[in-house]
Amino acid sequence: MNTTTPRTLVQDLDVLHGSYVSAINQAIDSGHDEYVAELAASYDREATLMVAQREGKTHLLPLRRRRAA
């Protein structure tokens, strides 16, 4: 019998964030500065998708920036 409690969205986001922090730090240490920006953008996309899926809001994706007034 499996009595594992499902993780919350916050817990899943923490795990995702931790994996990206590790990857970004490795890229910085290796001198791959251009890869750091790619990783940061990838984290934003992945975290946004995770939240949208968990909240049932995937119909709002992709996010679009509003134009300045």
N, CA, C and O of each residue as an XYZ file, in Angstrom:
276
protein
N       0.852     -1.183      0.000
C       0.000      0.000      0.000
C       0.888      1.232      0.000
O       1.832      1.329      0.784
N       0.581      2.170     -0.882
C       1.361      3.396     -1.001
C       0.649      4.517     -0.254
O      -0.482      4.873     -0.587
N       1.311      5.067      0.748
C       0.707      6.136      1.541
C       1.427      7.462      1.317
O       1.380      8.349      2.169
N       2.086      7.597      0.183
C       2.804      8.821     -0.116
C       1.818      9.955     -0.354
O       0.860      9.811     -1.114
N       2.062     11.081      0.302
C       1.227     12.260      0.127
C       1.660     12.984     -1.139
O       2.852     13.217     -1.340
N       0.711     13.343     -1.992
C       1.084     14.082     -3.201
C       1.765     15.398     -2.839
O       1.418     16.047     -1.852
N       2.740     15.775     -3.658
C       3.435     17.035     -3.408
C       2.555     18.198     -3.837
O       1.736     18.079     -4.749
N       2.737     19.304     -3.170
C       2.001     20.513     -3.521
C       2.691     21.206     -4.689
O       3.827     20.879     -5.032
N       2.010     22.147     -5.285
C       2.586     22.937     -6.362
C       3.845     23.644     -5.876
O       4.851     23.679     -6.586
N       3.798     24.197     -4.690
C       4.960     24.899     -4.144
C       6.143     23.948     -3.998
O       7.274     24.319     -4.308
N       5.898     22.744     -3.535
C       6.979     21.766     -3.400
C       7.572     21.414     -4.769
O       8.790     21.326     -4.924
N       6.702     21.216     -5.747
C       7.187     20.897     -7.093
C       7.968     22.068     -7.691
O       8.987     21.861     -8.350
N       7.498     23.288     -7.465
C       8.234     24.456     -7.944
C       9.585     24.584     -7.242
O      10.571     24.975     -7.867
N       9.636     24.261     -5.959
C      10.911     24.293     -5.224
C      11.911     23.300     -5.821
O      13.092     23.616     -5.966
N      11.437     22.106     -6.164
C      12.310     21.095     -6.769
C      12.801     21.591     -8.131
O      13.990     21.498     -8.437
N      11.899     22.109     -8.931
C      12.271     22.639    -10.239
C      13.292     23.764    -10.096
O      14.299     23.793    -10.804
N      13.026     24.683     -9.182
C      13.930     25.808     -8.950
C      15.312     25.318     -8.535
O      16.326     25.806     -9.034
N      15.350     24.364     -7.632
C      16.627     23.822     -7.171
C      17.439     23.211     -8.299
O      18.659     23.367     -8.346
N      16.766     22.515     -9.208
C      17.494     21.903    -10.322
C      18.057     22.973    -11.256
O      19.159     22.819    -11.783
N      17.317     24.037    -11.460
C      17.817     25.113    -12.319
C      18.922     25.910    -11.634
O      19.868     26.337    -12.296
N      18.823     26.119    -10.336
C      19.896     26.814     -9.616
C      21.198     26.040     -9.768
O      22.254     26.621    -10.020
N      21.113     24.744     -9.616
C      22.297     23.903     -9.758
C      22.870     23.997    -11.174
O      24.078     24.161    -11.343
N      22.021     23.896    -12.177
C      22.477     23.956    -13.565
C      23.050     25.328    -13.904
O      24.059     25.419    -14.603
N      22.426     26.385    -13.423
C      22.923     27.738    -13.685
C      24.266     27.953    -13.007
O      25.178     28.527    -13.601
N      24.391     27.498    -11.776
C      25.673     27.641    -11.083
C      26.786     26.886    -11.803
O      27.911     27.379    -11.893
N      26.482     25.702    -12.312
C      27.480     24.942    -13.075
C      27.873     25.683    -14.350
O      29.048     25.721    -14.714
N      26.893     26.268    -15.022
C      27.184     27.021    -16.242
C      28.060     28.233    -15.937
O      28.987     28.538    -16.689
N      27.769     28.917    -14.845
C      28.581     30.070    -14.445
C      30.002     29.626    -14.140
O      30.964     30.234    -14.609
N      30.134     28.563    -13.351
C      31.461     28.054    -12.985
C      32.266     27.622    -14.206
O      33.495     27.700    -14.202
N      31.575     27.166    -15.248
C      32.246     26.705    -16.471
C      32.494     27.836    -17.466
O      33.103     27.625    -18.515
N      32.019     29.033    -17.132
C      32.217     30.173    -18.018
C      31.278     30.221    -19.205
O      31.563     30.898    -20.193
N      30.173     29.518    -19.126
C      29.193     29.489    -20.217
C      28.080     30.505    -19.951
O      26.927     30.141    -19.715
N      28.449     31.770    -19.994
C      27.499     32.829    -19.655
C      26.279     32.864    -20.575
O      25.179     33.183    -20.125
N      26.461     32.542    -21.856
C      25.331     32.565    -22.778
C      24.311     31.480    -22.421
O      23.116     31.646    -22.665
N      24.771     30.396    -21.858
C      23.893     29.302    -21.460
C      23.078     29.670    -20.219
O      21.971     29.167    -20.024
N      23.629     30.545    -19.389
C      22.922     30.987    -18.178
C      21.600     31.647    -18.559
O      20.565     31.353    -17.962
N      21.630     32.528    -19.540
C      20.407     33.212    -19.977
C      19.402     32.214    -20.548
O      18.201     32.342    -20.309
N      19.877     31.227    -21.295
C      18.991     30.189    -21.838
C      18.320     29.402    -20.716
O      17.120     29.134    -20.763
N      19.106     29.038    -19.715
C      18.560     28.283    -18.582
C      17.517     29.102    -17.827
O      16.466     28.580    -17.454
N      17.802     30.371    -17.605
C      16.855     31.225    -16.889
C      15.534     31.329    -17.649
O      14.464     31.249    -17.046
N      15.605     31.504    -18.955
C      14.389     31.589    -19.765
C      13.644     30.254    -19.759
O      12.415     30.221    -19.717
N      14.387     29.173    -19.801
C      13.777     27.846    -19.780
C      13.063     27.598    -18.450
O      11.977     27.020    -18.421
N      13.672     28.034    -17.363
C      13.030     27.900    -16.052
C      11.706     28.662    -16.037
O      10.693     28.141    -15.569
N      11.713     29.891    -16.548
C      10.476     30.681    -16.577
C       9.376     29.955    -17.336
O       8.239     29.882    -16.871
N       9.717     29.415    -18.514
C       8.714     28.696    -19.310
C       8.205     27.460    -18.586
O       7.000     27.213    -18.535
N       9.131     26.682    -18.023
C       8.745     25.429    -17.379
C       7.914     25.671    -16.116
O       6.940     24.962    -15.863
N       8.302     26.669    -15.332
C       7.540     26.984    -14.119
C       6.149     27.505    -14.473
O       5.165     27.142    -13.829
N       6.071     28.351    -15.493
C       4.772     28.877    -15.928
C       3.868     27.759    -16.407
O       2.684     27.728    -16.074
N       4.422     26.837    -17.189
C       3.641     25.693    -17.667
C       3.170     24.821    -16.501
O       2.028     24.362    -16.487
N       4.043     24.595    -15.535
C       3.681     23.772    -14.380
C       2.501     24.393    -13.627
O       1.552     23.697    -13.268
N       2.567     25.695    -13.392
C       1.483     26.375    -12.683
C       0.199     26.310    -13.505
O      -0.868     26.010    -12.971
N       0.300     26.589    -14.793
C      -0.890     26.579    -15.656
C      -1.542     25.199    -15.674
O      -2.766     25.090    -15.607
N      -0.737     24.155    -15.763
C      -1.289     22.797    -15.777
C      -1.975     22.472    -14.463
O      -3.077     21.924    -14.452
N      -1.331     22.807    -13.365
C      -1.904     22.482    -12.050
C      -3.160     23.297    -11.749
O      -4.044     22.839    -11.025
N      -3.234     24.507    -12.308
C      -4.372     25.376    -12.038
C      -5.449     25.293    -13.123
O      -6.458     25.995    -13.060
N      -5.224     24.422    -14.125
C      -6.203     24.277    -15.194
C      -6.315     25.512    -16.078
O      -7.404     25.852    -16.538
N      -5.200     26.176    -16.312
C      -5.213     27.423    -17.080
C      -4.366     27.342    -18.350
O      -3.909     28.370    -18.849
N      -4.154     26.152    -18.870
C      -3.295     26.019    -20.044
C      -3.885     26.720    -21.271
O      -3.164     27.020    -22.223
N      -5.177     26.977    -21.249
C      -5.790     27.688    -22.373
C      -5.286     29.125    -22.477
O      -5.484     29.773    -23.505
N      -4.644     29.624    -21.436
C      -4.105     30.986    -21.442
C      -2.678     31.050    -22.005
O      -2.105     32.131    -22.139
N      -2.118     29.887    -22.329
C      -0.754     29.838    -22.838
C      -0.745     29.896    -24.350
O      -1.697     29.418    -24.966
N       0.256     30.443    -24.976
C       1.403     31.088    -24.346
C       1.030     32.456    -23.801
O       0.137     33.132    -24.312
N       1.731     32.837    -22.762
C       1.502     34.152    -22.183
C       1.962     35.214    -23.170
O       2.975     35.054    -23.850
N       1.216     36.279    -23.237
C       1.587     37.392    -24.111
C       1.689     38.652    -23.271
O       0.855     38.917    -22.405
N       2.725     39.415    -23.546
C       2.895     40.676    -22.820
C       1.882     41.706    -23.333
O       1.583     41.768    -24.526
N       1.377     42.492    -22.422
C       0.471     43.562    -22.811
C       1.289     44.721    -23.370
O       2.417     44.973    -22.944
N       0.705     45.404    -24.315
C       1.371     46.573    -24.878
C       1.271     47.730    -23.912
O       0.279     47.883    -23.200
N       2.312     48.540    -23.896
C       2.305     49.725    -23.031
C       1.275     50.717    -23.558
O       1.080     50.854    -24.766
N       0.632     51.393    -22.642
C      -0.417     52.361    -23.033
C       0.176     53.615    -23.623
O      -0.559     54.526    -24.002
